[in-house]
Amino acid sequence: MIKRKLVFINSRRGNPLILLSGYTYSVKAIKKLGANVKRRWHCSTHNARGCRANLCTIDGEIIMMKTNHNHDPVHQ
């Protein structure tokens, strides 16, 4: 597992987001694995513009991370 400090925030519409290194990620898919929950997150600001950055979490811990964004961070 990848040890990084995750900051969970809410979008303007109340949806959960992860703030990591100035980029935000929104939930794309949720899968239940027994008692655990796996979530796949994608770049929330530029996913529709071709940004391929994403990460996967299980119960709030990152298990996979691809952070090759094609844009600058939105949050500083």
Secondary structure as GFF3:
##gff-version 3
##sequence-region A 1 76
A	DSSP	beta_strand	7	10	.	.	.	ID=ss1
A	DSSP	beta_strand	16	20	.	.	.	ID=ss2
A	DSSP	beta_strand	23	33	.	.	.	ID=ss3
A	DSSP	beta_strand	36	43	.	.	.	ID=ss4
A	DSSP	three_ten_helix	47	49	.	.	.	ID=ss5
A	DSSP	beta_strand	54	58	.	.	.	ID=ss6
A	DSSP	beta_strand	61	66	.	.	.	ID=ss7
###
